[in-house]
Amino acid sequence: MQDQSKALHSSFKFDPSTNAVAVPIYQTSSYAFNSSEHAANLFSLSEFGNIYTRLMNPTTDVLEKRMADIEGGTGALACASGMSAIFLAVTTVASSGDHIISSASLYGGTETLFRYTLKKFGIEVTFLEDFSSANIQSAVKENTKLVYAESIGNPQGDVIDFEEIAESAHQNGIAFMVDNTFAPVFFKPFQHGVDIVVYSCTKWIGGHGTSIGGLIIDSGNFNWGQGRYDDFTTPDESYHGLVYWEALGDVPGMGNVAYIIKARVEGMRNIGMCPSPFNSFQVIQGLETLPLRLEKHAENALALAHYLESHEKVSWVNFTGLENHPSHERAKKYFASGQFGSVFGFGIKGGVEQAKKFIDSVEMAYHLANVGDSRTLVIHPASTTHQQLSEENLLKIGIKPDFVRVSVGIESIEDIIADFDQALAKI
């Protein structure tokens, strides 16, 4: 089954008790046990089922299974937000005294989490501006637990050599995690050596700007029984001595689900960043049309980038879809044909004040901090989303004072261009 069909049909056909075709919203905190034995089996993980909505929920279960199927993974875990998904995904493998190697080209919230918050938990992060295999090899330490990057770097639009990085990480017995928020469906990380994928469902997957959510997906390909990951091979004292790798490294009919079950049992159970069933329902509504929407996003983004490239009041355009972008050829290698995402930056001649004037002058586009909405969105990152970074760090990641970020929507491209044209005319 192709992705367009999976997005509509995977993991749910209709509700057997009512014959309802739409996924029901199971707005409940708890679930009845059939017997004392049934309850005990659920808590011991000898049988999978519903215990409490902090751990699992039938509505959320459809979202998790559907995205795992689209991605080609063995299991998924939905979270309350993209940031909670990243935090839980990382802390499932890294704890106090551990080390992570990360690309320096990161979403501002992730950069802050890695640079400041994880430090409070005793986790050290090495940021690499040149995220190459050689530099990763040089950065590896005995306590390194993770190599982390984004599929399309935000805000530079850079694309790494995933296969080369995966090989480098795996040679050292280290897991490779990628935030694929900017490239759902048209990039398949697990086919190129990535072990764990995280998403902000708030963006393209939901697509309508109504609900926030996050997702962690396990490839099932990584051997967590290796020496670096003691948490997977020693008894978990918080869960009656469960050894994740022994119990879940090869579950009949499921495969290797040791990572995703550890994230659910040890992380979600104890920290509790679960999504609302209603939010899961909302994200599912967006997921049903995701493959089709992405095609329109990509088409519009490329057309708008070409328009801005030739505009007399625009000084530069930085979009992976343009042939002059340093990552263009690599993106063509890894991404589906003609798809380069739909977020990019451009500069307004006259600097920061003119950039802000442009944003204040758009009429159809929205001035929002979000990306991945069906609507076209604009923002000035240096004074908003990346405000916490120093001027030096802003320039390192490509955010100049005149930088305007656009998330291109699925409106008529003629209307998007007309809106930008009238706003640029006011500068």
N, C-alpha and C positions, 0 to 999 in steps of 0.2 A: 504494500500500500504506500502511495506517495504522500509527501508531507501535507499537501492540500487536503487529502482525504483523512489522514491521521488527525489533523487539527479539528475535524468535525466528528469523527467516529471512534477514535481510539479510546478504549477503556470504559466506554459507556454507550449503550444502545438505547435503552429505556429503563425506567424504574419498574422492576418486576411486580411490585405490590400495587402500583397504580396505573402502569403503562404510560406514565408521563415521559415524553421524549426529552424535554429540557432537564438538565441536571438539577435535582432538588437542592434547596438550601437546607441543610440539616443544622438548624440553629439550636443546638443542644450542647450542654456542657458534659453530660455523662451518658453512659449506655448500660442497659441491663445485662447482667451475666446470666447465662442459661443455668448455671449450677456453680457450686463451690469449686468443682474440678475445672470447669471452663474458665473461671476467674483466675485460678492458680496457673493454668496453662498460658493464659494471655500474659500474665505478669512475668512468667519465666521465659517467655519468648519461644516456647515449644509450639505455640500456635499463634498466628497473627490475627488480629482483629481489633475492634474498637474498645478502648478503655476509658479515655478522657480526651476532650477536644484539644487540650494542650499537646497531646501526643499524636493524635490522629483524628480525622473527621471525614465522613464519607464524601462530602462535597470537595474538600481539599484533596482527598485521595484521587479523585478523577483528574484534577489539575496535575498532580504529581505524576501519575501514571502516564497521562497523555504527553507531558513534556519529556518524560524519560523515554517514551517510545519515539518521539520525534528526534530526540538527540541521539538515541541509540545506546542508552545507559541501562544499568540494572536496577536503578531505583532513584528516587528524588525525595526531597524534603522541602516543603513550602515554609516560608518564614514571613514575619510581619512586614518586612521591608527589604529592599536590596542591601542596605547597610547591615541589617541584622543577619542576612544570609552570608555576607562576606565575613563578619565577625565569627559566626558559628562555624563556617567552613574552615576558617584558619585555626581557630582554637580547638577544633576536633583533632588536629594533628600537632599543634604547637602549644606549649605551656611555658611557665616561668623557666628561664635558663636556655630556651631554644632560640633559633635563628632562622630568619627568612630572607631570601633574595628576591627583590622585586624590581620590576621596571620602574623607572622614575616618571614615566609617562602615564599618569593616573588621574582618574576623576578626583576632584578636590576633596570630597568626603573620604574617599579611600586613602588618599595621601595623608590626611589629618589623622585618621584611624591608625595607620601604620606608623607614622612619625611620632605621634604623641600618646594616643590611648594604649596601644600595645606595649609601649615602653613602661606604662604603669603596671602592666601585668607581667613585666619581666621578660618580654619577648623583643629581641633585637631585630631590626630590619636594615638590610643593606640595600640602598637604592642605586641602580645602575642606569646612567643616562644612555650609555651605549650597551643595549641589552643583547650582547652577542654571546655565543657559546664559549669563546675564550675568556671573556670577562666573568661569566658565570663560574667557570672552572676555577678561576683565581679567587672568587669570593666564597667558595664552598668551605664550610667549617665542619668539625666533627658533630656539632649540634644543629646543623642546618636541617630543617624539616620540610621546607617548601620553596619552590620556585613559582613566582606569581607574575602575571601580566594581564593586559586587556587585549581582546581580539583586534580592536581598533583603538589605539591610544587616544585618550581624551585629555587635552584638546588638539594634539598635533596631527591626529589622523594617521599615525605611524602603524605599520603592520610588521610584526617580527617574523623571523623564520621559525615557525612553530615546530617543524620536524627536527631542525637542528637543535633547538632549545630543548625539546623533549628528549632527544638522544643524550644531550649533555647532562640533563637532570637524572635520567635513568642510569647512566654510567656510574653515577655516584649514589644510586639507590634512593633518590629523592623524588617525591611526587611533584607533578607539574599541574598548577591550577590556573584557569583562565576565566576572567569575567567576560562573558560573551554577550553582554547586554546590547551592544551596538551592532551585533551581527547575527541575530537569531535566524535560524532556518538556512540562510544562504552561506553560512560557514558551519562546518561540522567538526568541532575540535577533537572529538574522540577518534576520528579517522586519521588524525595527524599527531597522535601521541600524547594528547592532553589527558590527564587522569580525572580531574574534577572540574566541573563547570559551575559558575555562579551567574545568577541573573538578577537584575531588578525588573520584576514583572510590571512595575509602575510604568515602564516605558513602552516599547513597541508591542510587547506581548499583550498587555491590557489595551493599550492604544488609545483609550478614550479619556484619560486623565481623571478618572473617577475614583480609583482605589490604588493604594500602595501595596506592594508585596514583593517578596523575594523568593528565590528558588536555588537549591543546591542539587546538582545531578552527579551521580557516581557512575563512572565508566564501567566499573567492575573489572578493570584490567590491571590495576596496580597490586603488587604483592606487598601487603602490609605486614607480612611476617618477616620482613627484612630487619636487620639489626637496629636501624635508626628509630623504629617505631615500637618502643617497649609498651606503650599503652594498649597496643593491639595484641600483644603476646603474653601479657601478665594479667592476672585476675583483677577485675574492676571491683574494688572493695565496696563501692557505692551500689553495686548491683549483684549482690550475692556471689561474688567471685567469677562472674562471666568473663571468659577469654574470647574477645571478639573475633580474632583471626581463626581460632580453632572451631568456634561455633558457627561462624557466618562467612568464612572464606569461600565456601562452596555449598550453597543451599540448593538442594534439588529443585529444579524448575525456576530458580531465580538467579543462580550464579553467585559471584562474589559480591555480597552486600555488606561486608564488614564495616566499611567506612560510613555508609549512609545510615545504618542501624546504630552505630556508635554516636553519630551526630544526633539522631532522634532520641536515643535512650539517655545518653550522658549529657548532651547539650540541651536539647529542647525540653526534656523533662526537668532539668535543674535550673535552666535560665528562663524558659517559657516565652520565647519570642514567636509565638504561633500566630498565624493569620486568622482573621475573622472568617467564618464560613461564607458570609455575605461577600467579603472581598474576594475570596477564592472563586465564587460564582461569577463575580464581575470580570475577573481576569479570564475565566473560561470563555465568556462571551466574546472578549477581544481575541482570544487565541483561535477561535473558529475561523476568523477571516485574516489571520496574521500573514500567511504566505502570499495572499493576493494583495494585501495592503503594502507589503514590503516592495513589491514590484513597482507600484505607483510612487512610493516614497523615493525609490532609487531613480526612477525616470525623471521625476520632478527635480531632485537634487542636482542631477547632472545638467539639466537644462538651465536651472538657476545659476549654477556655478559658471557656465559658459557666458550667460548674460552679464554677470557681475565682472567677469574677466575683462570684458570689453568696455565696461562703463568708465567714463572719464573721471568720475568722482571716487572710484575704488582704486586703491593703491596696490592691493594684492589679494589673491584668493588661495586658500590652503585647503584643498579637497582631494582626498585619496583617489577620487574618480577621474581627476585630470591627469593627463599624460606627463605633466611636468612635476608631479608630486613624487618625492623620493621613494615612496612605498607603492607606487602604482603597479609596477610589474609584479611585485610580491602579492599584492591584493588580487591580481588577476589569476595568480597561481592557486591561491587558496579559496577564493570566494566564488560563488556561482556567477555565471556569465552576466556581465552588465550590472552587478550589484556591488556597491562600494559603501553602503550605508547612506545616511541622509542627514548627517550633522557635519557642519564644517565652519571654518572661520574666514573672515575677510576683513580687510582694513579700509577705513574711510579716510580719504585725504583730509588733512586738517587736524588729525589727532583725536584725543579723547573727547573733547567737547563736541566735535562734529559727530563722533560715533554715538554719543548719548543723544544728540539732537535727532539723528536718524531713527534711533529706537523710539524716541518720544513721538515721532512723526508717522510711524506705520499705522495703518487704520484697520486692515483685515488681520494681519499677523498679531499674535499675542506677546506681551512682554512677561514671560514666565521663566522660572528657574528650571523647569522641567525640560526634558527632551523626549522624543519618541511619541509624541501626541499625534493624533490624526490631523491636528491643526498646525499651521506654521508658527513657530515660536522664535523670538529673538531675545538676546540679553547681552550685557557688557560684562564679561567674566571678571575682569580685573577689579571691578568695584563691587562685585556681588558674589558669585559662586566660588571664586578663588581669592576673595578678599583677604583671607587669613595668611596668604603666602607673601613673602617679602618680594620687593621689586626684582631682586636678583633671581629668586626662584621662579617668578612669573616669566621672566625672559628666558630662563633655561628650558621651560616647557612650552615655549612658543607663544605666550600670551603677551602681546605688545599692548601699549596704552590704547591704540586705536582698534583693537581686536573686537569684532562683533561676532557672536556665535549665532548661527541659525540652525534650527531643527526644521527641516523642510517637511511640510504636511502633504496631504493627498488632495488638496483643493485643485481646481483648474490651474494649470501652470500659467496660463494667460493672466489669471487674476492675481497670482502670487507676484509675477513680474510687474504687473501694473501697480500693485501696492508698493513694492520696493522702488519703482521708478518715481512715483509721486513723493515718497519720503526722501529720496536722494535729491530730488529737485528743490527741496526746501533747505538744503545745506548751502 
